[in-house]
């Protein structure tokens, strides 16, 4: 097969990390192309009319919590390319089936409202949360340095930089170091006394990929609960507008795109990555590098092949663990009217909260729900974290109507057969609606125009997320920082010359942060002598 075309750099996979790396490489002068298996780039950053015409649902990527920090967003002026954001005032909350007062956490401009709401149950909890969130604001520079730089590697002076970093975050938050070694649940229980606050934070922890009971996750819990909380933006017109803007940024820099282009092999010659071969046999040459945004095992064991890897790399890749700490299912509902919660009798803001925890009355409920998913069971308590984006952006639904989506923490794809997942798709929305009517009586089938349920199997098949894991590798102490995905591969380079890794299985992990792609660019820029703009810009990273 003859070579169809040559590029300086070829990127496998058009998720947001691949788009990030490609745009920076193009801006640095490399002729770059992205090859995407699906019909469009963006992967989980997509919006679907999966229920009824005119109802938009962000079935996966929803909360744009990194936008004020993300280098790509600002360096390529994505707002001018169509990515506009809304910052809802009421950011997160929990309501209760008996109609007692909700807890509502407001944006960073309304700490007084947050304090008042939490104080309904505990002034101590309110004082603690506000103090922690204020310290997180003061520590944002350290948070950004952690996320938007390659991981610090061990050396003689610091043989364990991960725990050094964790300890530093505890100092920033004025917490004892032993919290580093505990679980998210133990941290929440130590800091907060009211069951209502614990239930909300339990669910928020899981939503941001921090398992409740895994030891050694204390610092991750701090980041999820206090750095990312109250920082969530909504993409106007659907989250897909962010993906489209990222593509346009690449187009402006001269990057080329190949959709519906399934890569079968990364071509290796003399231990160097030299191009790719598509499923149809077409080959493209890479004169300088190939980078992969595809998942780790697909990249190394599938596209590269064990015959090109050392036994150590083969074993490390096979050992890399997926799910369930970052496996979600989603519901989509087209509604005549937005949910009205019993708890709104005390604070109507719960009816217009960006992220609402519904279906749980106690922290024990959330704990049982999480243990089910961790053990491979479909959760018996069909509670969810939901959002009704049409409350802030009317383009999400036809006039006078509303669009609801929600996340369920679920077991990974391989725990069920395709037939079992089809049964879940057919029945779980019904279980959810029957359950949550105790919290919101108008969230019933008379109010629902149409519904859709998106399983982890769908995420595996459509968004190419192995096991439905949006991190492409679970968050656990032995798979983080300089051990993500494993020690030998943690600097975005591989043992094959010219082959780089930039997917969410790399440091710092997934979520719409674009950090793995940005950090991979930094490593490549060092190797090729590109300008280190991050050393001189005002941002500092």
N, C-alpha and C positions, 0 to 999 in steps of 0.2 A: 504494500500500500504506500503510495507516495504521500509526502507531506503536503497538506493543503495550504498551510500558512504558518509563518513563524512569528513569535512574539518574544519580547525580553522576559516577561513574566506571565505565567498562566495560573489562574486561581480556580480550584475545583470547589464549586458550591457558592451560590449567591445569597447566602444568609447575610445578616447585617455586618458580621465580622469580616466576611469575604469582601463585601462592598467597601468596608472601611479600609482594609489593607490595599485593595485595588486602587481606590481613589488617591491615597497617599503615594503609592508607587507611581501612578500616572503623573501626579503633580511633580514628582522628583525626576521625571523624564523617561521612565521606563514605558515601553510599549506593552500594554497590559490587556489581557482578555479574561473574562469570567465565563465559566461554563456551568450552567444551572440545569439540573435534571428536570425541574418543574417548568411550568409555562411562564413563570414570573419569578423575579428575585424577591428576597425578603423573608422567606421561610415563615417563622412564627409571627412575623409582623405583617399580618394580613387581615382583611375585613371581608365578611361574607354576608350575602343576602340568603342565609340558609333557612329562614322561616317563610316570610311572606315578602312580596315585592316592596321595596322602599324601606325595609327594616334592616339596619346595619348592625352587625354583631362582630366584635373583636373576640374571636373564639379562643385566642391564646394571648398574644401580646396585647396588653391593655394599659398597664400603669407605666407612664414614661417618667420614672423617678430619677433618672440620671441626667436629664436634659440640661440642667444648669451647669453640670460638670463635664459632660461628654465633649471631648476635643473635636470630634467629627462635626457635631452639630454647629459649633461656632466657627471652626476653621473653614468650613465650606458654606457657611451662611445658609443653612437649610431652611430657615424661615422664609427667605426670599424665593426658595424653590418649592414652596407649597406646604411645608410642615409647620403648622401653627398649633399653638397649645393653649389650653384652658387650665387654670389652677383653681379647682373648686374649693370654696371656703371650708365646708364640712368634709374633712378628708376621710375619716374612718369612724365606724361606730358599731355598737352591738345593741340589739333590741331583745325583748323578753316576752315569752308567751303569756305571762300573767299581767302584762301591761305595766310593770314597774318601770321606773325611769330608765331611759337608755343612757349609755355612755357615748359621747361624741367627741372625737379628737379633731380639732380645727387646724387650719393652716398655720404657718409660722408667724403670721401677723396677728394671730388671735389666741395667744397663750392664756389670756384671761378667761376666755370662753371654755377652753379645754380644762383649765383648773376648776372652774365652777361645775362643769359636768362630772368630772371624776369625783369631786368633793361630795357629790350626792351620796356616795358610798364610803369614801375615805379621804379626809383631808391629807392624811399622810401619803396616800397613793398619789394624790394630785401634786403635792409638793415634790415627791420623788420623780414623777414623770416629767414635770416641767424642768426640774433641775437637770435631769439626764438629757433632755432634748436640747437645753441651752448649752450644756457642755459639748454635745455633739456638734452644734453649730460652731463652737469655738475650735473644735478639732477637725473641721472639714479638710484642712490642708493635709493632715496625716491620712485621712480616709482616701483622698484623691491620689496621694503619692502611692498608697498601697495598691489601688486599683489600676492606675494608669502608668505603671512601670513594670518591667519584668520582675519576677520574684527575686528577692535577695537570696543568693546562694550561700550554703554553709562554707565556712573557712575556719582556720585555726582560732581566730579571735571570737567567732560566733558560730559554734557548731550546730546551733538550733535556732535559726533566724525566725522561724514561724512562731515559736513560743516567745521569743524576744519581742516580736511585733505584737502578739496578743497581750503580753504584759504591758507594753506601751499604751495600748488602747485602754486597758484597765486603769492605768495612771491618769490618762486623759479624762476618763469618766469618774475618777476618784473612787474606785472600787478596789477591794482587796484582790490580790493576784490569784487566789485560789478559785475565783469564779472562772478563770480560763479553763480549768480542768473539769468543770462540771457541765451539766446539760442546760439547755434552754429552759426546761421546766424548772430546774432547781434555781436558776437565776431569777426567773419570774416570781417564783414562790418566795424567794428571799427578799425581793425588793417590794413586792406588792401584797397587800393583805386581803383585799376584798375579792370574793369569788367572781364578781362581775368583771373586774379589771383583769383578773387572771384568765377568765374565759376569752376575752377579747384578744389579749396578748398571746395566749396559746395559739389561737387560730392565725393571728398575724405572723407568728414565727413560722408555722408550717407553710403558709402561703409564699413565704420568701425563702423556701428551701432549707430551713434550719429545723431538722427533726427534733421533736420535743425531748426525747429521753436519751439521746446519744451523748455519751460523755465526751468532753474535750471540745464542745461547741459553744462555750460561753462567749467568746469574742465574736463569733459569727452571729449569735443572738443579739449582741449589742449592736452590731452593724444593721441587722435586719429591723430591729425594733426602734432604734433611736437615730440612726443616720438616714435610713431610707424612709421611715415613717414620716408622714405629714409633708412629703416632698413629691407627691404623685400628681402628674399632669395628664390631661386628656388630649388625645390627638383630634383636632377638628376634622370632621368628615370621615373619621375612621383611622385607626392606627396605620393602615396601609399608606396613608399620606406620607408618613415618615420613610417607609421603604421606597416610595416613588421619588421622594426628594433625594434620597441617598443615591439612587440610580442616576438621577439627573446630574448630581454632582460629579459622578464618574463620567458621564457623557461629556460634560463641560471640560473635563480634563483629558478627553480623548480616549477613554477606556472603551473597549468593545465588549459586546454581550452576546452570548449564545444561549438562548433558552431551548427547552426540550432537547437538551444535549446531555445524554447520559454517558458519563465517563466510565469506561470499562477497565482501563489500565493507566497507571502512571508509568511512563517508559523510563527504564533504568539502563544506562550504559556505563560500564566501568565504575560502578558505585556512584553514579551521578544521575540526578533527575534531568531528563532532556526533553520531556514533552508528555503528551497524553494521547490515548487512543479511545475514541468513542465506541459505543456499542455497535454502531453501523460500520466500524472499521476505519473511519476517517481519523487521520493523525495530524496533530498540531505540534510544532516544535517550540520548546522554551529555551531560549539562548542563555538565560541567566538563572532562572529559578522557577520552581513549581511550589505553590502553597495550597494547602487543603483546608477548607472549611467543613468538609464532610466529617462524619464522626470518626473517632480514633480507630476503632477496629475495622471499619470499612476502609479507611485510608491505608492503614499499614498492612493488615492481613489480607484485604481484598484487592485494593488498587495497586499496591506495591507488591505484595506477595511475600510469603515467609521465606522463599528462596533468596530474597535480597536482604534479609534481615539477620542479625546475629541471634543466637538462641536466647540471649538475655532480653533483647527487645521483643521477640516473639512472646516470651513468657510474661513479661511486664504488661504487654498489650492485652493478653488474654486474661490477666489478673485484674484489670481495671473494672471497677464495679459500677453498675448502672442501677438507678432507681432504688427504692421508691420515694426517697425524700423530695424529689422534684418531678413527680408524675401527677398530672392533673387531668381531670375530665371537665367538660364545659357544657353548660346548658344555654340555649338561646330561646327566648320567649318574645313573641310579638304581642303587645298588650294594647287594650283599649285605654286603660288608665294605669298610672304608676302605682306601685304598692303603697298602701297606707298601713302603718304599723300601730299596734295597740299602744306601744310605748310613746307614740307621738303625743299622747295626751299630756305628757310632762315636758316634752321638748320636740316641737315639730321639725326641727332640723334633721332628725333621724330619717325623715321622709326624703331628704335631699342630701344624703351623705354619699360621697363618692364610692366608698367601699363599705358595705354593710354586712356584718356577720349575722346570719339568721338561721334559726333551727337548733340553737344550743342555748340552754339556760344555765348551765354550770360548767366549770372547768373539767369536771369528770366526764361530762358529755363529749367535750372536745377530745379528751384523752382516749376514751373508748373508740371514737371515730378514727383517730390517728392510729391506734393499735391495730384496728381492723386492716387498714391499708398496708401498714408495715408487715403484717402477717399474710398478706396476699388475699385478703377477703374484701369483697365489695362492702363498704361501710354500711352498717345497719342503721345508723342515724343519718338520714339524708339531709344534713345541714350543709350550708354553703356560704361562701363569701360572694356577694352579688353586687352588680352595678347597673344603673339605669342611665346610660349616657345621654339619652334624649332629654333629661332634665336640665342639662347644661348646654347641649348642642342639638338644636331641633333638626339638624340634617340627618340624625340617626334614625328618624322615623317619619312617616307621613304626618301631616298636620293633625294635631290633637291626639296622636297616638304615642306609644312609648316602646322602646327597645330595651330588653333586659338580657343581661348575660350573667353567668356565675361560674365559679370554680369549685370543684370537688377534689379533695385529696384522695387519690385512688391508688390501687396496687398497679404494679408495672404490667406491661402488655402480656408477657409470657405466662402470667398466673392464670389466665383464662384462655379458653379456646375461641376461635372466631365465632363459633355458634353461641358461646356464652356471652361474648361481647355484644353480639346482635340482640340477645335477650336483654342485656343491660340497656342498650340503646332504646329498645322498645318500651321498657318498663320504668326506668329510673326517674324520668321526669314526672311520671304519675306519682311515684313514691314521694318525690320532693314536694310536689304541689299539695298532696294530701297532708304532708307533715307541716309545711310552713304556714298553712292557713291558721294555725294556732297563734302565729306571730303576726300575720297580715291577712285578715279575713277576706280582703278583696283580691288576694292572689289566688284566684280560683279559675276553674275552666270556663266559666261564663265570661271572664275577663280576658281569656287567652285566645288570640286569633289563630296562632300557629305556634308550634314548638319544635325544637331540634335538640338532639343530644350527641355530643362529640366525645368519643371514647379515646382512651390511650392507644388503642389499635388504629384509630383514625389518625392520630398524631404521628404514629410510626409510619403509616402508609402515605399520608399526604404531606406532612411537614418533615419527613425523614428523621424523626426523633427516635433513636433506638430505645426500645422499651417504653416509649412515650415520655422519656426523660428529657425535659427541656434544658437541663444543664449538660446533657450528653455525658454524664458521669456524676454519680451522687456526691453530695457534700459530706465529707467525713474527714477526720483529722489526718488520715494517711493518704488523702487525695486532695490536699490543698497546698497553696503556696508553692514552695520548691519541690513538692511531691505531687504536683498536678501536671499531667496525668500520672507520671512517675518520674523519679529523680533524674534519669538520664535524658528525658525529653522535655524537661521543665522550662528550657530557655527558648522554646518555639522552633528550635533546630532539631534535625534528626541525624542519625548516623549516616544517612545518605547525603552526599554533597548536593547542595542546591534544593533540598526538599525541606519545606517549612510547614508548621502546623499553626492554625489560627482559629480553630473552633472553640466553642464554649467548654470543652473538656480541658482547655488550657487555663492558666491563671488569668484573672481571678475567678472565672467561671461564667455562667450564663446570666440571663437577664438582659434587658435592652441597654447595655452599657457600652457596647462596641469596644470594650477594653482588650480582649484577646487579639483582635485585628490591629488595634492601635499599638499594642505592645510588640506584636510580631513585626510591625513596620519599624519600630525603634531598633530591634535586633538587626534587621536587614539593612537599615540605614547606616548602622555602625560598620557593617561588613563592606558596604559599597561606597562608603564615604559621603553619604548624603548630608545635607545641612541638618544640624541638631537644633531645630527651631525651638524645641521644648526647653532648651537651656537658657534662652534669651527672652522668651515671651513673658508677658505679665502673669500668665496662668501658672507658670512654674512646673508644668509637667506635660 
